Amino acid sequence: MAKLKDKVSNQIFKVEMVGSHFKLANTAGTIIGTNGINTGTRKKAYETGKALRQVVGKGGKISYRLVDMKEYSDLVAPLKSNAEVNNEVSGTHEEIKNFIHNDSVALKPESIVMTDLKWKYLIRSAVRAKNIMMTGPAGCGKTMAAKALTKGLNRPDYYFNLGATQDARATLIGNTHFDSKKGTFFSESAFVKAISTKNAVILLDELSRAHPDAWNILMTVLDQGQRYLRLDEAEGSPIINVAEGVTFIATANIGGEYTSTRVIDRAIMDRFTTIEMDVLNDEQEFGLLKYMYPNVGDDDLKAVAEIAHHTREVSKGGDGKLSSMVSTRASVEVAGLLYDGFNLFEAAEIGIFPFFSNDGGADSERTYVKQLVQKYVKDEKADEKLFTEPTEEDSETIVW
């Protein structure tokens, strides 16, 4: 605490997160670096929501003390509506660009097979507090990439599976409860806490499966010109503003093969920038499987990768042979079964065949995939299983 003889300076700073570093923002909203303040002090200010006031001691010695954020807010210049700061100095911008294009690449885990360009775009969107829509087929790594982002940037993170939400209002706003002692009271949702957390990354998983009520509630939250959540529809009801630096990442499966999804409202789509996840080719798939299960033989892992790749190519062909494909999630599961001692055909029987229809007997999709797997199988007993007549139990285990 400053002594009476110390002079309180007009210099006051707020601590911002830039990449994985704690930087100072002056009252013009410009990021200026660290100003010689140690990391511990900057981190403490950031985590407690305090500002740092400069104090000039005897002999001109400079020190800093934690003060209420209101002291900073009373002087700070307005921010842009999209949460980007005004008047960025050249040096600061160069630092941000260097982080996006160089330092950020090292944050991408080897288990995420994603081009550097798309990863850097993902990082840039988070740094700039953009809303990000990640699209791609089921099991391609959308959710994994989003979680890797939050871990790499060391941001507070929150997860909401909108596809599993039965009551959108309760999940996103809260519920009214009754207690015999307290009477009727309103309990805010975890989502309200999430949007109130500075620099949080909020994952809205399975947005394409969400009820339209959820989309309506999110309209003002996701709008860069509004960024608020009204707790009640009545005029004058409380409003929760989205905190500075909050990034929303949504995942969506878009396409006719996803029967439980909805066509997302165009007004919602326009609130996001889109990153389309790539479907891996056989070499990329093998590389991922080898990274995850290095002790499994190369021949078996290459077989899994080639089988998955073949189903993807055929399902895109539109000739009716296959209406589905083996996802990366499924191929990883099969590789895990191989690691645990199952042979290739056994692993496929558990991790691949149930995804394909058994309708049509010898001409079914499942028979086609069994014949495909058989090309890579060395176990002669699998031949007998291949030509066994489909059972009623097989039909009931189809997973869509």
Residue pairs with C-beta under 8 A, 6 or more apart in sequence:
1 65
2 8
2 55
2 57
2 63
2 65
3 57
5 57
5 58
6 55
6 56
6 57
6 58
6 63
7 55
7 56
7 57
8 53
8 54
8 55
8 56
9 53
9 54
9 55
9 56
10 54
11 26
11 53
11 54
12 27
12 51
12 52
12 53
12 54
12 67
12 71
12 72
12 75
13 24
13 25
13 26
13 32
13 35
13 51
13 52
13 54
13 72
14 24
14 25
14 45
14 51
14 52
14 69
14 72
14 76
15 22
15 23
15 24
15 25
15 42
15 43
15 45
15 46
15 52
16 22
16 23
16 24
16 25
16 31
16 46
16 199
16 245
17 23
17 46
17 153
17 154
17 155
17 199
17 245
18 31
18 95
18 96
18 99
18 127
19 96
19 99
19 103
19 104
19 127
19 153
20 107
20 152
20 153
20 154
22 34
22 39
22 42
22 43
22 45
22 46
23 31
23 32
23 33
23 34
23 42
24 31
24 32
24 33
24 34
24 35
24 37
24 42
24 52
25 31
25 32
25 85
26 32
27 72
27 75
27 76
27 77
28 77
28 86
28 87
29 76
29 77
29 78
29 79
29 85
29 86
29 87
30 85
30 86
30 87
30 88
30 89
30 92
31 85
31 88
31 89
31 92
31 95
32 89
32 92
33 91
33 92
34 42
36 62
37 52
37 64
41 52
41 64
42 52
44 50
44 66
45 51
45 52
45 66
48 66
49 69
49 198
50 66
50 67
50 68
50 69
51 66
51 67
51 68
51 69
51 71
51 72
52 64
52 65
52 66
52 67
53 64
53 65
53 66
53 67
53 71
54 62
54 63
54 64
55 62
55 63
55 64
55 65
56 62
57 63
77 86
77 87
78 86
79 85
79 86
79 244
80 86
81 224
81 225
81 227
82 128
82 129
82 130
82 224
83 128
83 129
83 224
83 227
83 244
83 245
83 246
84 128
84 129
88 96
96 127
99 123
99 127
100 120
100 123
100 124
100 127
101 120
104 119
104 120
104 123
104 152
105 116
105 119
105 120
107 123
107 148
107 152
107 153
108 114
108 116
108 119
108 148
108 152
109 148
110 291
111 144
111 148
111 288
111 291
111 292
112 119
112 141
112 144
112 145
112 148
113 141
113 278
113 280
113 284
113 287
113 288
113 328
114 122
114 141
114 145
114 277
114 278
115 278
118 275
118 276
118 277
118 278
119 145
121 275
122 132
122 145
122 149
122 275
123 149
123 152
123 153
124 130
125 131
125 132
125 247
125 273
125 275
126 132
126 149
126 153
126 155
126 201
126 247
126 249
127 153
129 244
129 245
129 246
129 247
130 247
130 273
131 222
131 224
131 247
131 248
131 249
131 250
131 271
131 272
131 273
132 247
132 248
132 249
132 250
132 272
132 273
132 274
132 275
133 207
133 250
133 251
133 252
133 269
133 272
133 273
133 274
133 275
134 142
134 145
134 146
134 249
134 250
134 251
134 252
134 274
134 275
134 276
134 277
135 142
135 251
135 252
135 253
135 254
135 274
135 275
135 276
135 277
136 142
136 253
136 276
136 277
136 278
136 279
137 253
137 255
137 279
137 325
137 327
138 253
138 258
138 327
138 329
139 327
139 328
139 329
139 330
140 277
140 278
140 279
140 280
140 327
140 328
140 329
141 277
141 328
142 251
142 277
143 203
143 205
143 251
145 277
146 201
146 203
146 249
146 251
147 157
147 203
149 201
149 249
150 157
150 201
150 203
151 157
153 201
155 199
155 200
155 201
155 247
156 197
156 198
156 199
156 200
156 201
157 200
157 201
157 202
157 203
158 190
158 191
158 193
158 194
158 197
158 200
158 201
158 202
158 203
159 203
159 205
160 171
160 172
160 190
160 191
160 194
160 202
160 203
160 204
160 205
161 205
161 206
162 168
162 171
162 204
162 205
162 206
162 207
162 209
162 210
162 214
163 205
163 206
163 207
163 208
163 209
163 210
163 260
164 206
165 171
165 210
165 211
165 214
168 210
168 211
168 213
168 214
168 217
169 175
169 213
169 217
170 189
171 189
171 191
171 214
172 189
172 191
172 214
172 217
172 218
172 229
173 188
173 189
173 191
173 192
173 217
173 229
173 231
174 186
174 187
174 188
174 189
174 192
174 231
175 186
175 187
175 189
176 184
176 185
176 186
176 187
177 184
177 185
177 186
177 187
178 184
178 185
179 185
186 231
188 231
191 202
191 229
192 229
192 231
192 240
194 200
194 202
195 202
195 221
195 229
195 240
195 242
195 243
195 246
196 240
196 242
196 243
197 243
197 246
198 243
198 244
198 245
198 246
199 243
199 244
199 245
199 246
199 247
200 243
200 245
200 246
200 247
201 246
201 247
201 249
202 246
202 247
202 248
202 249
203 249
203 250
203 251
204 210
204 218
204 248
204 249
204 250
204 251
205 250
205 251
206 251
206 252
206 253
207 250
207 251
207 252
207 264
207 268
208 252
208 253
208 254
208 258
208 261
208 262
208 264
209 253
209 260
209 261
209 262
210 262
212 262
212 265
215 264
215 265
215 268
217 229
218 268
219 267
219 268
219 271
220 226
220 227
220 228
220 229
220 230
221 227
221 228
221 229
221 242
221 248
222 248
222 268
222 271
222 272
223 271
224 271
227 241
227 242
228 239
228 240
228 241
228 242
229 239
229 240
229 242
230 237
230 238
230 239
230 240
231 237
231 238
231 239
231 240
232 238
248 272
250 272
252 261
252 264
253 261
254 261
254 264
255 261
257 323
257 324
259 400
279 312
280 288
280 309
280 328
281 309
282 302
282 305
282 306
282 308
282 309
283 305
285 304
285 305
285 308
285 309
285 328
285 331
286 298
286 301
286 302
286 305
288 328
288 332
289 296
289 301
289 304
289 305
289 331
289 332
289 335
290 296
290 298
290 301
292 332
292 335
293 301
293 335
293 336
293 338
293 339
295 339
296 335
296 338
296 339
300 335
300 338
300 344
301 335
301 338
303 344
303 376
304 331
304 334
304 335
304 338
304 344
304 347
305 331
306 376
307 326
307 331
307 348
307 352
307 369
307 372
307 373
307 376
308 325
308 326
308 327
308 328
308 330
308 331
310 372
311 322
311 324
311 325
311 326
311 369
311 372
312 325
312 326
314 321
314 322
314 325
315 322
315 323
315 324
315 325
321 365
321 368
322 356
322 365
322 368
322 369
323 357
323 365
324 355
324 356
324 365
326 352
326 355
330 351
330 352
330 355
333 351
334 347
334 348
334 350
334 351
334 352
337 346
337 347
337 350
337 351
338 344
338 347
342 350
343 377
343 379
343 382
344 373
344 376
344 377
344 378
344 379
345 373
345 374
345 377
345 379
345 382
345 385
348 369
348 370
348 373
349 385
352 369
352 373
353 366
353 369
353 370
354 397
354 398
354 399
355 398
355 399
356 364
356 365
356 366
356 368
356 369
356 398
357 364
357 365
357 366
357 398
358 364
358 365
358 366
358 390
358 394
358 395
358 398
359 365
359 395
360 367
361 367
361 389
361 390
364 390
366 390
366 394
370 386
371 386
374 382
374 383
374 386
